[in-house]
Amino acid sequence: MKRLREIAGYVLGGLLFVGLMPTVMWLASGMPQLEHIGAPRASLTGLLMLGGLALSIWTIVYMKRRGKGNPMDAFGHEVAPRTQHLMTDGPYRINRNPMLTGTLAYLAGVGVWLWRWQAWLVLAVFFVIMLVQVSSEERRLRRDFGEEYDAYCRRTRRF
């Protein structure tokens, strides 16, 4: 059962962040034709999307190996087994939310690709929702790890 919940967490996260969010951005933008966008914009799009995915995947793998858990914790509800160890190195040296940072970079790449204000509005709304999620997650981490987490917060930025 634990393994099934873990797999469900990865699948749900992938569907939501890599598939659904770009689709919502595209739909909100009026379903523009996905045509050639020119080398400079295509380069920036690729850099943001691939870099964001790479950071997110690195974080997920690191979280699984070092934290012995899964990232999918939705507004205080455990979707998959939570991490058992506070992670402060690896991608977590960059900031306290490297997976979300990678996701935001990926979605910013989608925004550059679509180049419509509606796509940026969807991204802004998503960011606000994620700020609420991060606040909830920080309360849980404070409960779970106490002073160790507080010390980490003092030396590392949220984003």
Contact map, one row per residue, 1 for C-alpha under 8 A:
111110000000000000000000000000000000000000000000000000000000000000000000000000000000000000000000000000000000000000000000000000000000000000000000000000000000000
111111000000000000000000000000000000000000000000000000000000000000000000000000011000000000000000000000000000000000000000000000000000000000000000000000000000000
111111100000000000000000000000000000000000000000000000000000000000000000000000000000000000000000000000000000000000000000000000000000000000000000000000000000000
111111110000000000000000000000000000000000000000000000000000000000000000000000000000000000000000000000000000000000000000000000000000000000000000000000000000000
111111111000000000000000000000000000000000000000000000000000000000000000000000111000000000000000000000000000000000000000000000000000000000000000000000000000000
011111111100000000000000000000000000000000000000000000000000000000000100000000111000000000000000000000000000000000000000000000000000000000000000000000000000000
001111111110000000000000000000000000000000000000000000000000000000000000000000000000000000000000000000000000000000000000000000000000000000000000000000000000000
000111111111000000000000000000000000000000000000000000000000000000000000000000010000000000000000000000000000000000000000000000000000000000000000000000000000000
000011111111100000000000000000000000000000000000000000000000000000000111000000110000000000000000000000000000000000000000000000000000000000000000000000000000000
000001111111110000000000000000000000000000000000000000000000000000000101000000000000000000000000000000000000000000000000000000000000000000000000000000000000000
000000111111111000000000000000000000000000000000000000000000000000000000000000000000000000000000000000000000000000000000000000000000000000000000000000000000000
000000011111111100000000000000000000000000000000000000000000000000000000000000000000000000000000000000000000000000000000000000000000000000000000000000000000000
000000001111111111000000000000000000000000000000000000000000000000000001000000000000000000000000000000000000000000000000000000000000000000000000000000000000000
000000000111111111100000000000000000000000000000000000000000000000000000000000000000000000000000000000000000000000000000000000000000000000000000000000000000000
000000000011111111110000000000000000000000000000000000000000000000000000000000000000000000000000000000000000000000000000000000000000000000000000000000000000000
000000000001111111111000000000000000000000000000000000000000000000000000000000000000000000000000000000000000000000000000000000000000000000000000000000000000000
000000000000111111111100000000000000000000000000000000000000000000000000000000000000000000000000000000100000000000000000000000000000000000000000000000000000000
000000000000111111111100000000000000000000000000000000000000000000000000000000000000000000000000000000000000000000000000000000000000000000000000000000000000000
000000000000011111111110000000000000000000000000000000000000000000000000000000000000000000000000000000000000000000000000000000000000000000000000000000000000000
000000000000001111111111000000000000000000000000000000000000000000000000000000000000000000000000000000000000000000000000000000000000000000000000000000000000000
000000000000000111111111100000000000000000000000000000000000000000000000000000000000000000000000000000000010000000000000000000000000000000000000000000000000000
000000000000000011111111110000000000000000000000000000000000000000000000000000000000000000000000000000000010010000000000000000000000000000000000000000000000000
000000000000000000111111111000000000000000000000000000000000000000000000000000000000000000000000000000000000000000000000000000000000000000000000000000000000000
000000000000000000011111111100000000000000000000000000000000000000000000000000000000000000000000000000000000000000000000010000000000000000000000000000000000000
000000000000000000001111111110000000000000000000000000000000000000000000000000000000000000000000000000000000011000000111011000000000000000000000000000000000000
000000000000000000000111111111110000000000000000000000000000000000000000000000000000000000000000000000000000000001000010000000000000000000000000000000000000000
000000000000000000000011111111100000000000000000000000000000000000000000000000000000000000000000000000000000000000000000000000000000000000000000000000000000000
000000000000000000000001111111100000000000000000000000000000000000000000000000000000000000000000000000000000000000000110010000000000000000000000000000000000000
000000000000000000000000111111110000000000000000000000000000000000000000000000000000000000000000000000000000000001011110000000000000000000000000000000000000000
000000000000000000000000011111110000000000000000000000000000000000000000000000000000000000000000000000000000000000000000000000000000000000000000000000000000000
000000000000000000000000011111111000000000000000000000000000000000000000000000000000000000000000000000000000000000000000000000000000000000000000000000000000000
000000000000000000000000010011111100000000000000000000000000000000000000000000000000000000000000000000000000000001000000000000000000000000000000000000000000000
000000000000000000000000000000111110000000000000000000000000000000000000000000000000000000000000000000000000000000000000000000000000000000000000000000000000000
000000000000000000000000000000011111000000000000000000000000000000000000000000000000000000000000000000000000000001000000000000000000000000000000000000000000000
000000000000000000000000000000001111100000000000000000000000000000000000000000000000000000000000000000000000000000000000000000000000000000000000000000000000000
000000000000000000000000000000000111110000000000000000000000000000000000000000000000000000000000000000000000000000000000000000000000000000000000000000000000000
000000000000000000000000000000000011111011000000000000000000000000000000000000000000000000000000000000000000000010000000000000000000000000000000000000000000000
000000000000000000000000000000000001111111000000000000000000000000000000000000000000000000000000000000000000000000000000000000000000000000000000000000000000000
000000000000000000000000000000000000111111100000000000000000000000000000000000000000000000000000000000000000000000000000000000000000000000000000000000000000000
000000000000000000000000000000000000011111110000000000000000000000000000000000000000000000000000000000000000000000000000000000000000000000000000000000000000000
000000000000000000000000000000000000111111111000000000000000000000000000000000000000000000000000000000000000000110000000000000000000000000000000000000000000000
000000000000000000000000000000000000111111111100000000000000000000000000000000000000000000000000000000000000000010000000000000000000000000000000000000000000000
000000000000000000000000000000000000001111111110000000000000000000000000000000000000000000000000000000000000000000000000000000000000000000000000000000000000000
000000000000000000000000000000000000000111111111000000000000000000000000000000000000000000000000000000000000100100000000000000000000000000000000000000000000000
000000000000000000000000000000000000000011111111100000000000000000000000000000000000000000000000000000000001110110000000000000000000000000000000000000000000000
000000000000000000000000000000000000000001111111111000000000000000000000000000000000000000000000000000000000100000000000000000000000000000000000000000000000000
000000000000000000000000000000000000000000111111111000000000000000000000000000000000000000000000000000000000100000000000000000000000000000000000000000000000000
000000000000000000000000000000000000000000011111111100000000000000000000000000000000000000000000000000001101100000000000000000000000000000000000000000000000000
000000000000000000000000000000000000000000001111111110000000000000000000000000000000000000000000000000001111110000000000000000000000000000000000000000000000000
000000000000000000000000000000000000000000000111111111000000000000000000000000000000000000000000000000000100000000000000000000000000000000000000000000000000000
000000000000000000000000000000000000000000000111111111100000000000000000000000000000000000000000000001001100000000000000000000000000000000000000000000000000000
000000000000000000000000000000000000000000000001111111110000000000000000000000000000000000000000000011111100000000000000000000000000000000000000000000000000000
000000000000000000000000000000000000000000000000111111111000000000000000000000000000000000000000000001100100000000000000000000000000000000000000000000000000000
000000000000000000000000000000000000000000000000011111111100000000000000000000000000000000000000000001000000000000000000000000000000000000000000000000000000000
000000000000000000000000000000000000000000000000001111111110000000000000000000000000000000100000011011000000000000000000000000000000000000000000000000000000000
000000000000000000000000000000000000000000000000000111111111000000000000000000000000000000000000011111100000000000000000000000000000000000000000000000000000000
000000000000000000000000000000000000000000000000000011111111100000000000000000000000000000000000001000000000000000000000000000000000000000000000000000000000000
000000000000000000000000000000000000000000000000000001111111110000000000000000000000000000100000000000000000000000000000000000000000000000000000000000000000000
000000000000000000000000000000000000000000000000000000111111111000000000000000000000000001110000011000000000000000000000000000000000000000000000000000000000000
000000000000000000000000000000000000000000000000000000011111111100000110000000000000000000000000001000000000000000000000000000000000000000000000000000000000000
000000000000000000000000000000000000000000000000000000001111111110000000000000000000000000000000000000000000000000000000000000000000000000000000000000000000000
000000000000000000000000000000000000000000000000000000000111111111100000000000000000000001100000000000000000000000000000000000000000000000000000000000000000000
000000000000000000000000000000000000000000000000000000000011111111111110000000000010001000000000000000000000000000000000000000000000000000000000000000000000000
000000000000000000000000000000000000000000000000000000000001111111111100000000000010000000000000000000000000000000000000000000000000000000000000000000000000000
000000000000000000000000000000000000000000000000000000000000111111111000000000000000000000000000000000000000000000000000000000000000000000000000000000000000000
000000000000000000000000000000000000000000000000000000000000011111110000000000000000101000000000000000000000000000000000000000000000000000000000000000000000000
000000000000000000000000000000000000000000000000000000000000011111111000000000000011111000000000000000000000000000000000000000000000000000000000000000000000000
000000000000000000000000000000000000000000000000000000000000001111111100000000000111100000000000000000000000000000000000000000000000000000000000000000000000000
000000000000000000000000000000000000000000000000000000000000001110111110000000011111000000000000000000000000000000000000000000000000000000000000000000000000000
000001001100000000000000000000000000000000000000000000000001001100011111100000011110000000000000000000000000000000000000000000000000000000000000000000000000000
000000001000000000000000000000000000000000000000000000000001001000001111100000010110000000000000000000000000000000000000000000000000000000000000000000000000000
000000001100100000000000000000000000000000000000000000000000000000000111110001110100000000000000000000000000000000000000000000000000000000000000000000000000000
000000000000000000000000000000000000000000000000000000000000000000000111111111110100000000000000000000000000000000000000000000000000000010000000000000000000000
000000000000000000000000000000000000000000000000000000000000000000000001111111100000000000000000000000000000000000000000000000000000100000000000000000000000000
000000000000000000000000000000000000000000000000000000000000000000000000111110000000000000000000000000000000000000000000000000000001100110000000000000000000000
000000000000000000000000000000000000000000000000000000000000000000000000111111000000000000000000000000000000000000000000000000000000000110010000000000000000000
000000000000000000000000000000000000000000000000000000000000000000000000111111100000000000000000000000000000000000000000000000000000000000000000000000000000000
000000000000000000000000000000000000000000000000000000000000000000000001110111111100000000000000000000000000000000000000000000000000000000000000000000000000000
000011001000000000000000000000000000000000000000000000000000000000000001110011111000000000000000000000000000000000000000000000000000000000000000000000000000000
010011011000000000000000000000000000000000000000000000000000000000001111100001111100000000000000000000000000000000000000000000000000000000000000000000000000000
010011000000000000000000000000000000000000000000000000000000000000001100000001111110000000000000000000000000000000000000000000000000000000000000000000000000000
000000000000000000000000000000000000000000000000000000000000000000011111100001011111000000000000000000000000000000000000000000000000000000000000000000000000000
000000000000000000000000000000000000000000000000000000000000001100111110000000001111110000000000000000000000000000000000000000000000000000000000000000000000000
000000000000000000000000000000000000000000000000000000000000000000111000000000000111110000000000000000000000000000000000000000000000000000000000000000000000000
000000000000000000000000000000000000000000000000000000000000000001110000000000000011111000000000000000000000000000000000000000000000000000000000000000000000000
000000000000000000000000000000000000000000000000000000000000000000100000000000000011111100000000000000000000000000000000000000000000000000000000100010000000000
000000000000000000000000000000000000000000000000000000000000001001100000000000000000111111010000000000000000000000000000000000000000000000000000000000000000000
000000000000000000000000000000000000000000000000000000000000000000000000000000000000011111011001000000000000000000000000000000000000000000000000000000010000000
000000000000000000000000000000000000000000000000000000000000000000000000000000000000001111111000000000000000000000000000000000000000000000000000000000000000000
000000000000000000000000000000000000000000000000000000000010010000000000000000000000001111111100000000000000000000000000000000000000000000000000000000000000000
000000000000000000000000000000000000000000000000000000100110010000000000000000000000000011111110010000000000000000000000000000000000000000000000000000000000000
000000000000000000000000000000000000000000000000000000000010000000000000000000000000001111111111110000000000000000000000000000000000000000000000000000000000000
000000000000000000000000000000000000000000000000000000000000000000000000000000000000000111111111000000000000000000000000000000000000000000000000000000000001000
000000000000000000000000000000000000000000000000000000000000000000000000000000000000000001111111010000000000000000000000000000000000000000000000000000000001100
000000000000000000000000000000000000000000000000000000000000000000000000000000000000000000111111110000000000000000000000000000000000000000000000000000000001111
000000000000000000000000000000000000000000000000000000000000000000000000000000000000000100011111110000000000000000000000000000000000000000000000000000001001111
000000000000000000000000000000000000000000000000000000000000000000000000000000000000000000010011111110000000000000000000000000000000000000000000000000000000011
000000000000000000000000000000000000000000000000000000110010000000000000000000000000000000110111111111000000000000000000000000000000000000000000000000000000001
000000000000000000000000000000000000000000000000000000111011000000000000000000000000000000000000111111100000000000000000000000000000000000000000000000000000000
000000000000000000000000000000000000000000000000000000010000000000000000000000000000000000000000111111110000000000000000000000000000000000000000000000000000000
000000000000000000000000000000000000000000000000000100110000000000000000000000000000000000000000111111111000000000000000000000000000000000000000000000000000001
000000000000000000000000000000000000000000000000001111110000000000000000000000000000000000000000011111111100000000000000000000000000000000000000000000000000000
000000000000000010000000000000000000000000000000000110010000000000000000000000000000000000000000001111111110000000000000000000000000000000000000000000000000000
000000000000000000000000000000000000000000000000000100000000000000000000000000000000000000000000000111111111000000000000001000100000000000000000000000000000000
000000000000000000000000000000000000000000000001101100000000000000000000000000000000000000000000000011111111100000000000000000000000000000000000000000000000000
000000000000000000000000000000000000000000000001111110000000000000000000000000000000000000000000000001111111110000000000000000000000000000000000000000000000000
000000000000000000001100000000000000000000000000100000000000000000000000000000000000000000000000000000111111111000000000001000000000000000000000000000000000000
000000000000000000000000000000000000000000001001100000000000000000000000000000000000000000000000000000011111111100000001001000000000000000000000000000000000000
000000000000000000000000000000000000000000011111100000000000000000000000000000000000000000000000000000001111111110000000000000000000000000000000000000000000000
000000000000000000000100100000000000000000001000100000000000000000000000000000000000000000000000000000000111111111000000000000000000000000000000000000000000000
000000000000000000000000100000000000000000000000000000000000000000000000000000000000000000000000000000000011111111110011001000000000000000000000000000000000000
000000000000000000000000000000000000000010011000000000000000000000000000000000000000000000000000000000000001111111100000000000000000000000000000000000000000000
000000000000000000000000000000000000100011001000000000000000000000000000000000000000000000000000000000000000111111100000000000000000000000000000000000000000000
000000000000000000000000010010010100000000000000000000000000000000000000000000000000000000000000000000000000011111110010000000000000000000000000000000000000000
000000000000000000000000000000000000000000000000000000000000000000000000000000000000000000000000000000000000001111111010000000000000000000000000000000000000000
000000000000000000000000000010000000000000000000000000000000000000000000000000000000000000000000000000000000001001111111000000000000000000000000000000000000000
000000000000000000000000000010000000000000000000000000000000000000000000000000000000000000000000000000000000000000111111100000000000000000000000000000000000000
000000000000000000000000100110000000000000000000000000000000000000000000000000000000000000000000000000000000000000011111110000000000000000000000000000000000000
000000000000000000000000110110000000000000000000000000000000000000000000000000000000000000000000000000000000001001111111111000000000000000000000000000000000000
000000000000000000000000100000000000000000000000000000000000000000000000000000000000000000000000000000000001001000011111111100000000000000000000000000000000000
000000000000000000000000000000000000000000000000000000000000000000000000000000000000000000000000000000000000000000001111111110000000000000000000000000000000000
000000000000000000000001100100000000000000000000000000000000000000000000000000000000000000000000000000000000000000000111111111000000000000000000000000000000000
000000000000000000000000100000000000000000000000000000000000000000000000000000000000000000000000000000010011001000000011111111100000000000000000000000000000000
000000000000000000000000000000000000000000000000000000000000000000000000000000000000000000000000000000000000000000000001111111110000000000000000000000000000000
000000000000000000000000000000000000000000000000000000000000000000000000000000000000000000000000000000000000000000000000111111111000000000000000000000000000000
000000000000000000000000000000000000000000000000000000000000000000000000000000000000000000000000000000000000000000000000011111111100000000000000000000000000000
000000000000000000000000000000000000000000000000000000000000000000000000000000000000000000000000000000010000000000000000001111111110000000000000000000000000000
000000000000000000000000000000000000000000000000000000000000000000000000000000000000000000000000000000000000000000000000000111111111000000000000000000000000000
000000000000000000000000000000000000000000000000000000000000000000000000000000000000000000000000000000000000000000000000000011111111100000000000000000000000000
000000000000000000000000000000000000000000000000000000000000000000000000000000000000000000000000000000000000000000000000000001111111110000000000000000000000000
000000000000000000000000000000000000000000000000000000000000000000000000000000000000000000000000000000000000000000000000000000111111111000000000000000000000000
000000000000000000000000000000000000000000000000000000000000000000000000001000000000000000000000000000000000000000000000000000011111111100000000000000000000000
000000000000000000000000000000000000000000000000000000000000000000000000011000000000000000000000000000000000000000000000000000001111111110000000000000000000000
000000000000000000000000000000000000000000000000000000000000000000000000000000000000000000000000000000000000000000000000000000000111111111000000000000000000000
000000000000000000000000000000000000000000000000000000000000000000000000000000000000000000000000000000000000000000000000000000000011111111100000000000000000000
000000000000000000000000000000000000000000000000000000000000000000000000001100000000000000000000000000000000000000000000000000000001111111110000000000000000000
000000000000000000000000000000000000000000000000000000000000000000000000101100000000000000000000000000000000000000000000000000000000111111111000000000000000000
000000000000000000000000000000000000000000000000000000000000000000000000000000000000000000000000000000000000000000000000000000000000011111111100000000000000000
000000000000000000000000000000000000000000000000000000000000000000000000000000000000000000000000000000000000000000000000000000000000001111111110000000000000000
000000000000000000000000000000000000000000000000000000000000000000000000000100000000000000000000000000000000000000000000000000000000000111111111000000000000000
000000000000000000000000000000000000000000000000000000000000000000000000000000000000000000000000000000000000000000000000000000000000000011111111110010000000000
000000000000000000000000000000000000000000000000000000000000000000000000000000000000000000000000000000000000000000000000000000000000000001111111111011000000000
000000000000000000000000000000000000000000000000000000000000000000000000000000000000000000000000000000000000000000000000000000000000000000111111110000000000000
000000000000000000000000000000000000000000000000000000000000000000000000000000000000000000000000000000000000000000000000000000000000000000011111110000000000000
000000000000000000000000000000000000000000000000000000000000000000000000000000000000010000000000000000000000000000000000000000000000000000001111111110000000000
000000000000000000000000000000000000000000000000000000000000000000000000000000000000000000000000000000000000000000000000000000000000000000001111111111000000000
000000000000000000000000000000000000000000000000000000000000000000000000000000000000000000000000000000000000000000000000000000000000000000000100111111100000000
000000000000000000000000000000000000000000000000000000000000000000000000000000000000000000000000000000000000000000000000000000000000000000000000111111110000000
000000000000000000000000000000000000000000000000000000000000000000000000000000000000010000000000000000000000000000000000000000000000000000001100111111111000000
000000000000000000000000000000000000000000000000000000000000000000000000000000000000000000000000000000000000000000000000000000000000000000000100011111111100000
000000000000000000000000000000000000000000000000000000000000000000000000000000000000000000000000000000000000000000000000000000000000000000000000001111111110000
000000000000000000000000000000000000000000000000000000000000000000000000000000000000000100000000000000000000000000000000000000000000000000000000000111111111000
000000000000000000000000000000000000000000000000000000000000000000000000000000000000000000000001000000000000000000000000000000000000000000000000000011111111110
000000000000000000000000000000000000000000000000000000000000000000000000000000000000000000000000000000000000000000000000000000000000000000000000000001111111100
000000000000000000000000000000000000000000000000000000000000000000000000000000000000000000000000000000000000000000000000000000000000000000000000000000111111100
000000000000000000000000000000000000000000000000000000000000000000000000000000000000000000001111000000000000000000000000000000000000000000000000000000011111110
000000000000000000000000000000000000000000000000000000000000000000000000000000000000000000000111000000000000000000000000000000000000000000000000000000001111111
000000000000000000000000000000000000000000000000000000000000000000000000000000000000000000000011100000000000000000000000000000000000000000000000000000001001111
000000000000000000000000000000000000000000000000000000000000000000000000000000000000000000000011110010000000000000000000000000000000000000000000000000000000111
